[in-house]
Amino acid sequence: MTARLDPYTAAPQLMKQWMAVSLAAGASLEPRLIELVKIRASQINACANCLNMHTVEARARGETEQRLHLLSAWREAPCYTDRERAALGWTEALTRLSDGPPREDAYDALAAQFGKDEQVKLTVMINVINGWNRLAVGFGLWMEPEAVKSQQAVG
């Protein structure tokens, strides 16, 4: 895959700010939960770049191969907590807005597992990963996880 353009070169200041928002959102809830959300949204959006990066990150944070492999079938798999299920349901509802507004049961599950501030943090994170998916898919981006880490260290 050849990138159509490099957004970091085309709009460096905006991308630096976007990265700062992304890092803040990513640090706002449990790291493994955040990675599951990033991976699930990236599966839905068919973002190979983000799937590659976030599965590596999830493994580094202690996520198991079983849970990574079953993530696309999380409703049927017994290995996710109620909190993770609520986050994944909300992720799917917001990532698939073109299917219609989020169902009440998705919000009810979210509200049962997350405080109001956590609901905002999770929703911002879902927006962030959907934004990254659109940047990567739209511009044909591919970055190895090690390159992203070194770029974050410099930024």
N, C-alpha and C positions, 0 to 999 in steps of 0.2 A: 504494500500500500504506500502510495506517495502522497504526502500532505499537500493539500491545495494551497495552504498558507500557514505561516507560523503566527498565531495570535500574540505570542509573547514579543515578537519582533514588530508586528503591525501596530499593536496598542500596548506597549510595555507598562505604562502607568496603570491603566485600567486592569490589566491582567495581574499586576502586583496587588491591587486592591481586591480583586476577585479571589486571589489566592489567600489573602488575609481573612476574608469572610469565610472561605472554605475551611481554613485551619481552625478558626474560632468555632464554627458550627460542628466540625468534626471532634472537637474537644469538649463539647457541651454535654454529652451523655456517655454511657458506658462504651468503651472502645469496640468491643466485639459486637454490640448491638448496632453501632454506627456502621461497621463493615458489612453486616448482614443487609442493612438498608441500602447501602451503596451497591452491593452486588445484586440485590433483587431489582432495583430500579434499572441497573445496567443490563440485566437479563431482558427485561421488558423492552428496553430501548435498543437492544442488539448492539451494544457498545463494547466491542472486543477490547479496545484500549482500556476502558475502565474495569472490565471484568478481569483482565490480565493484572492490572495494578492492585485491585482490591482483594482478589483472592490471595495474592502474595501477602498483602498486609494482614488479612484475616488469619492466615496461617501463623504469621509472626506474632500475632496477639493470642495465639493458643486455640484458634478455631480448628475443629476436626474436619477431616476429609469427608466423613459421613454427612455432617451437617452442611457442608459446602455442596456436596453432590445432591442432597435432597432439597435444597433451597427452592428450586422451582416448583416443588410439590410440598411446600411447607404445611399446607392444610391437612394433608394426609399423613405426614410424618410425625411420630410422637416425640421427637427429640428437641422440640422448641418450647420454651416457656410461654406462659400466657402473655407476659410482657412483650416477648419477641413476636408472638403472633399478632398482638395488637399493632405493633410497629410495622410489621410486614403488611398487614391488611390496610393500614393507613398509607403506606408507601404505594401499594398497588392502586388504591383509590385516587391518590393525587397524581400518580404517574399516568394513569389512564383517564384523565379528565375528559378526553374526547368521547368516552363511553357514556358520559353523563355525570351529574354531580355525585360526590361520594355518598354511599349508602349510609343510612343512619346507624346500622349495626357496626360499620367500620368506625364511626365516631364514638359510639357507645363503648366499644372495646378499648379504644384509645383513652377515653375519659376514665375508664375503670382502672387503667394501669399506669397512667401518666398524670402528674399534676399539671396545672395550667401552664406554668413556666416550661415544663418539660414538653408539653404539647407544642408550644411555640418553637422550642429548640429542635424537636424532631421535624416539624413542618419546614423549618428553615433548611435543615439538613437535606430533606427530600428535594426541596427546590434547588439546592446547591448541586446535588449529584445529577439531577435532571439537566441543569445548566451545563455541567461538565460533559454529560453524555451528548448534548446537542453540539457543543463545541467540537468534541472529538469526532463524532459521526459526520457533522457538517463539513469540517475541514480536513477529514481524513487523517486525524492525528494518531500517532503511535509513539508511545514513550515507554521505555523499559522502567520498571519500578525503581531501579537504582538511580537512573537519571533524574527521576522526579525527586527522590530524596536529596540528591546533591543540589538540585535547583532550589529546593526549599531551604536548604542550609545557607545558600548564598543570598537568597531573597530576604 
